[in-house]
Amino acid sequence: MSSPLTRVPLRWVLLALSAVSVTTLLVACGVGAVPIPLEKQVQILWGVFRRYPLDSELSYAYLSIRLPRVLTTFLVGMSLACVGALFQSLLRNPLAEPYVIGVSPGASLGASTFLAFAGGGSAMTAGHLSGMTFSAFVGGLLAVGAAYLLASRGRYLSLADVLLAGIAIASICTAATSYLWIRRLQDVRGLLYWLMGTLSGRSWNHVGLMFLLGVPSVGLCWRLASGLNLMLLGEEHAAYLGLNVERFKQGLLALGTLTAAGTVSVGGVIGFVGIIVPHLVRRLVGADNRRVIPTASLMGGSFLVGCDLIARTLFAPLEVPVGMVTALFGAPFFLYVLRRTQRKN
Amino acid sequence: MSKLQRKISYFLLFFATLGAFGCRRSENPSKESTLTATFTVGSWINRSDGVVRVRDGSGTLFETKSYQRIVSLAPNTTEILFALGVGDRVVGVTTNCNYPPEATTKEKIGDYNLNYEKIVALKPDLAVGSTGFTDAARSPLERAGIPYYAVSHASFGELLESMWALGVLLGAEETARRIVAEFNAAVQRAAERVPSGKRLSVFWIQWNRPLSTVGPGNFHHDLIEYAGGRNIASDLGVPYGPFNEELLVERAPEVLLVPSPEVKEWAQKRFPHLPAVKKGRIYVFGGDESARPGPRLVSALETLSLRLYPTP
């Protein structure tokens, strides 16, 4: 690899990226269809700390709409990039993405089924989560669970078979979703926006869910990054080098799936982040997973926050799906990096 | 300029652009405070050399002749055809056409997905469709030699032109004239209910995940405006789309319209500070009457106007 950053110590890379993340978060909290200047933000947060009652519409808009949305977005982007890096190494497939083994078609089917049969029950809740978030989460897990069961023989799990079974199950889910759309859901145009990825209307419950799923999975993946490096050599070699391959891959597959199902239930199907950010990071800091996992996570988080900022301000008051923005802005940048690193090789 | 300087300036330029977009504070356009209108129709009718030609919503010209076998491709066109009094000439409707009741006895030609073999088998001499909803039907039908008339409904004005033109085309001018007169009367009555110069600001939640609403170019926008309300999403830029939640809080509408009791409950929880929520002015408003651009919009307009300005 040729990028000059490959030789920079990891801690400096992470320090710089943390600074970028914090800046992005601050900008995203302040800028929007309704601008909230920094001193006002501090004032509102101080008010929360002192337990003043919420006085104005502005502080409500900040605390209950802007802040949870920005934080959810960061956590979703972080999880997507981390799980993407994980799956690419684990499945040894450069095209693997967080939704690869049927998570997103399963989640779409879950959400569509809920809407079709709960009727107008879109405000229905399960615990602290809305019915739609919950059923999307369950749908995603069921689809991957099925792929997992079909691909495993006894205690042995073939990763190639998981991929193939996942693709087959994904097509079944897509067919069932199409059927529901044609038969029962013709007027729910909003669902289309959800499927294209949107982070509008996120609340603190979503922040909580993504925090519980995203932060531990980034932590675990980082901790197990050297094992992931071994997996890149192939399962047989990894086993020779002392890795408990079956336990390792089954555990990480389950972790990645759980997190991916969480992101799709919270943010809809946001493409691009999970596949391109890890590759971008590999080009920049090298392919060692101990460097890739934390770097990709931070970069994925701030990248998605930036994209959502564009999605909610560019055509305000209209919002555009964030998945559209990630592709539109991310792809040219990735192509640029691709060309640059090629030339130097 | 060194390479580094150039890079830094690109970087700054990028953020400046971002900032410029972000800080562009979208003003809520306020319109004139009273709104009265009398729709005059007829601009789609062309009478020359003794031949009457009628255009449809897409600009296609039709020569008037006696159409005897009509298929209706959407629920609203079925309602229009029956209101024009030509229901007996309708030979096919969709399974979604449930009004008026006598429409349900007609032959079925599919639902949203049309069954073209069935349509052709009915040997119709005219198909009537609805812009934006049945656009895909035009080319297969025209290829089969069946003229396709498109009713358009981006605004009340266009809808009335469509209904009037269809009335002329089918020789039902008298009933068409009455429909237009009823519309004008309802708009007039609604305008009279509005206290002098004070229109309520209204936000119509069409769907809550993500929060979506209607803008100009959608007859729902006209429904709000002619009922005496002021749509706070009149700068949405598209007929239907997701609306920024923070702006909803800032623009603080006095009335919220929601599609279902569940969404009402959701809105009360999500936006407790809105004047509409505080004053309990959230109304479940929807159903076929208001969802279908057709003659029953008159009663939807009446209902909405009375919701906004209840007469004691």
Interface residues (C-beta under 8 A of the other chain):
Chain A: V31 G32 A33 V34 P35 L54 E57 L58 Y60 A61 S64 I65 R66 G119 G120 G121 S122 A123 M124 S130 M132 I182 Q186 D187 V188 R189 G190 L191 Y193 W194 T198 S200 G201 S203 L309 I310 R312 T313 L314 F315 A316 P317 L318 E319 V320
Chain B: L18 G19 F21 G22 C23 R24 R25 S26 Y112 N113 Q206 W207 N208 R209 P210 L211 S212 A233 D235 L236 G237 V238 Y240 G241 P242 F243 N244 E245 E246 L247 V249 E250 A252 P259 S260 P261 E262 V263 E265 W266 K269 R270 P272 H273 A291
